[in-house]
């Protein structure tokens, strides 16, 4: 059991799907940061894929409805200007969405974005679910994200998984999914990449 726990901890540390050690923003800060994106409501699954092995390093979910947020379970994306509560990042303007993806895309990982068109009701259900979920333990990012998607009315069936690329493969079968990939050649340092992106904002 101890060996299994150690292995999971190492997986979390190496992959970037690590426990959240930051403090939560206040409810007032959350309300003030709300940003609503124009256009149709969508859900977007982000998968960070290892360029060498093809394995998944992290999974997150962007919800765009009455407001746009990123559910970043056990994620490491932190900046003093980003409002975060319970692993949900608020105020996700186009600039911050690009910053989030760019911080994860580096020499060893690329970012796969799978955008799913949904109804306003589905987007609101997803928003409520991620807000109610709370912080996620390290190495449970894909499990938490698949669990959220499985609860949304009207979506194709999503099976629970702990593996980011297995969830990505499930989403590929959804109708009308738009998939894009982001490759960058930054140094293999997520925290450093976050700082560089933040300075450019």
C-alpha positions as a printed NumPy array, in Angstrom:
array([[  0.   ,   0.   ,   0.   ],
       [  2.83 ,   2.381,   0.887],
       [  4.546,   1.614,  -2.421],
       [  1.29 ,   2.305,  -4.322],
       [  0.847,   5.644,  -2.538],
       [  4.428,   6.604,  -3.334],
       [  3.961,   5.669,  -6.983],
       [  0.816,   7.769,  -7.259],
       [  2.577,  10.703,  -5.637],
       [  5.436,  10.426,  -8.116],
       [  3.021,  10.243, -11.046],
       [  1.31 ,  13.392,  -9.797],
       [  4.581,  15.235,  -9.352],
       [  6.021,  14.294, -12.724],
       [  2.867,  14.821, -14.751],
       [  1.797,  18.165, -13.316],
       [ -1.445,  16.706, -11.99 ],
       [ -0.492,  17.545,  -8.413],
       [ -2.428,  18.475,  -5.3  ],
       [ -3.528,  22.096,  -5.024],
       [ -1.573,  23.834,  -2.29 ],
       [ -2.864,  27.355,  -2.947],
       [ -5.544,  29.152,  -0.958],
       [ -9.059,  29.777,  -2.232],
       [-10.243,  33.186,  -3.379],
       [-13.273,  34.661,  -1.612],
       [-16.818,  34.382,  -2.959],
       [-16.736,  38.147,  -3.566],
       [-13.621,  37.795,  -5.702],
       [-15.23 ,  34.915,  -7.595],
       [-18.321,  37.001,  -8.358],
       [-16.256,  40.011,  -9.448],
       [-14.1  ,  37.928, -11.802],
       [-16.977,  36.401, -13.806],
       [-16.458,  36.585, -17.568],
       [-18.996,  35.522, -20.187],
       [-17.674,  34.573, -23.614],
       [-19.701,  35.362, -26.735],
       [-21.077,  32.597, -28.901],
       [-22.561,  29.169, -28.328],
       [-22.123,  27.414, -24.968],
       [-19.332,  24.847, -25.07 ],
       [-17.369,  22.4  , -22.981],
       [-13.683,  21.959, -23.808],
       [-11.566,  19.1  , -22.529],
       [ -7.846,  19.919, -22.344],
       [ -5.371,  17.035, -22.361],
       [ -1.651,  17.538, -21.834],
       [  0.098,  14.836, -23.868],
       [  3.734,  13.785, -23.517],
       [  5.546,  14.41 , -26.818],
       [  7.882,  11.459, -26.313],
       [  5.606,   8.732, -24.939],
       [  2.127,   9.843, -25.99 ],
       [  0.976,   9.43 , -22.401],
       [ -1.326,  11.895, -20.704],
       [  0.048,  14.284, -18.09 ],
       [ -3.037,  16.264, -17.083],
       [ -6.733,  16.767, -17.841],
       [ -8.916,  19.81 , -17.295],
       [-12.324,  21.072, -18.409],
       [-13.352,  24.517, -19.629],
       [-17.013,  25.416, -19.234],
       [-18.371,  28.316, -21.291],
       [-21.949,  29.246, -20.47 ],
       [-23.256,  32.093, -18.318],
       [-19.581,  32.499, -17.482],
       [-16.374,  30.862, -18.654],
       [-14.258,  28.952, -16.153],
       [-11.605,  26.243, -16.241],
       [-11.965,  23.308, -13.869],
       [ -8.282,  22.498, -13.283],
       [ -8.392,  19.496, -10.933],
       [ -5.115,  19.11 ,  -9.037],
       [ -3.674,  21.621, -11.491],
       [ -0.589,  23.789, -11.142],
       [ -1.615,  26.89 , -13.09 ],
       [ -1.402,  29.758, -10.602],
       [ -1.081,  33.523, -10.98 ],
       [ -1.885,  36.26 ,  -8.474],
       [ -4.31 ,  37.827, -10.955],
       [ -6.319,  34.631, -11.543],
       [ -9.22 ,  34.022,  -9.168],
       [ -9.346,  30.368,  -8.099],
       [-11.657,  28.517,  -5.75 ],
       [-11.931,  24.759,  -5.358],
       [ -9.776,  24.063,  -8.435],
       [-11.973,  26.325, -10.59 ],
       [-10.253,  29.226, -12.379],
       [-12.521,  32.231, -12.976],
       [-12.358,  35.162, -15.374],
       [-11.161,  33.063, -18.28 ],
       [-10.955,  35.69 , -20.993],
       [ -9.437,  34.708, -24.356],
       [ -6.064,  35.955, -23.115],
       [ -6.125,  33.822, -19.984],
       [ -7.321,  30.749, -21.888],
       [ -4.367,  31.137, -24.239],
       [ -2.083,  31.701, -21.255],
       [ -3.367,  28.513, -19.638],
       [ -2.73 ,  26.436, -22.75 ],
       [  0.608,  28.061, -23.498],
       [  1.853,  27.45 , -19.959],
       [  1.238,  23.715, -20.398],
       [  2.558,  23.42 , -23.954],
       [  6.329,  23.076, -23.772],
       [  9.163,  20.985, -25.147],
       [  7.903,  17.796, -23.511],
       [  4.11 ,  18.25 , -23.713],
       [  1.519,  19.507, -26.18 ],
       [ -2.072,  20.479, -25.425],
       [ -5.071,  18.857, -27.118],
       [ -8.284,  20.913, -26.96 ],
       [-11.568,  19.112, -27.669],
       [-14.454,  21.578, -27.908],
       [-17.958,  20.177, -27.528],
       [-21.003,  22.316, -28.459],
       [-23.682,  22.071, -25.769],
       [-26.957,  23.692, -24.799],
       [-27.152,  26.524, -22.296],
       [-28.74 ,  24.102, -19.813],
       [-25.885,  21.608, -20.201],
       [-23.284,  24.346, -19.731],
       [-25.021,  25.557, -16.568],
       [-25.209,  22.019, -15.221],
       [-21.483,  21.593, -15.87 ],
       [-20.75 ,  24.932, -14.18 ],
       [-22.701,  23.933, -11.08 ],
       [-20.971,  20.553, -10.966],
       [-17.432,  21.924, -11.16 ],
       [-18.195,  24.616,  -8.592],
       [-19.616,  22.042,  -6.192],
       [-16.85 ,  19.487,  -6.731],
       [-14.161,  21.126,  -4.613],
       [-10.403,  20.595,  -4.744],
       [ -9.13 ,  17.327,  -6.195],
       [ -6.263,  15.189,  -4.82 ],
       [ -3.118,  14.748,  -6.899],
       [ -3.3  ,  12.232,  -9.792],
       [ -7.136,  12.353,  -9.856],
       [ -7.521,  14.967, -12.613],
       [ -8.911,  12.65 , -15.309],
       [-11.061,  10.815, -12.774],
       [-12.622,  14.064, -11.577],
       [-13.166,  15.367, -15.115],
       [-14.698,  12.128, -16.384],
       [-16.953,  12.098, -13.318],
       [-18.222,  15.596, -14.111],
       [-18.874,  14.783, -17.773],
       [-20.702,  11.571, -16.86 ],
       [-23.274,  13.573, -14.894],
       [-24.229,  16.049, -17.633],
       [-27.656,  15.32 , -19.073],
       [-27.739,  14.514, -22.779],
       [-24.021,  13.957, -23.322],
       [-22.806,  10.631, -24.714],
       [-21.863,   8.139, -22.01 ],
       [-18.51 ,   8.815, -20.366],
       [-16.81 ,   6.012, -18.447],
       [-14.755,   6.784, -15.359],
       [-10.999,   6.735, -15.933],
       [ -7.791,   7.813, -14.237],
       [ -5.934,   8.218, -17.54 ],
       [ -6.059,  11.538, -19.449],
       [ -5.519,  10.004, -22.903],
       [ -8.243,   7.404, -22.309],
       [-10.688,  10.202, -21.551],
       [ -9.45 ,  12.047, -24.634],
       [-10.172,   8.939, -26.734],
       [-13.728,   8.81 , -25.393],
       [-14.328,  12.46 , -26.273],
       [-13.103,  11.831, -29.835],
       [-16.259,   9.779, -30.458],
       [-18.601,  12.637, -29.474],
       [-20.53 ,  14.233, -32.368],
       [-19.452,  17.681, -33.592],
       [-16.238,  17.79 , -31.546],
       [-13.624,  20.283, -32.757],
       [-10.062,  19.217, -31.929],
       [ -7.008,  21.468, -31.996],
       [ -3.439,  20.937, -30.796],
       [ -0.926,  23.41 , -29.417],
       [  2.809,  22.706, -29.656],
       [  5.441,  25.034, -28.19 ],
       [  9.154,  24.599, -27.548],
       [  9.52 ,  26.232, -24.14 ],
       [ 11.706,  24.832, -21.384],
       [ 10.254,  21.909, -19.441],
       [  9.211,  24.005, -16.445],
       [  5.507,  24.642, -15.877],
       [  6.017,  27.213, -13.119],
       [  8.516,  29.108, -15.225],
       [  6.155,  29.014, -18.198],
       [  3.324,  30.355, -16.039],
       [  5.519,  33.259, -14.958],
       [  6.535,  34.039, -18.56 ],
       [  2.937,  33.961, -19.781],
       [  1.777,  36.086, -16.85 ],
       [  4.373,  38.757, -17.651],
       [  3.041,  38.901, -21.215],
       [ -0.565,  39.49 , -20.098]])
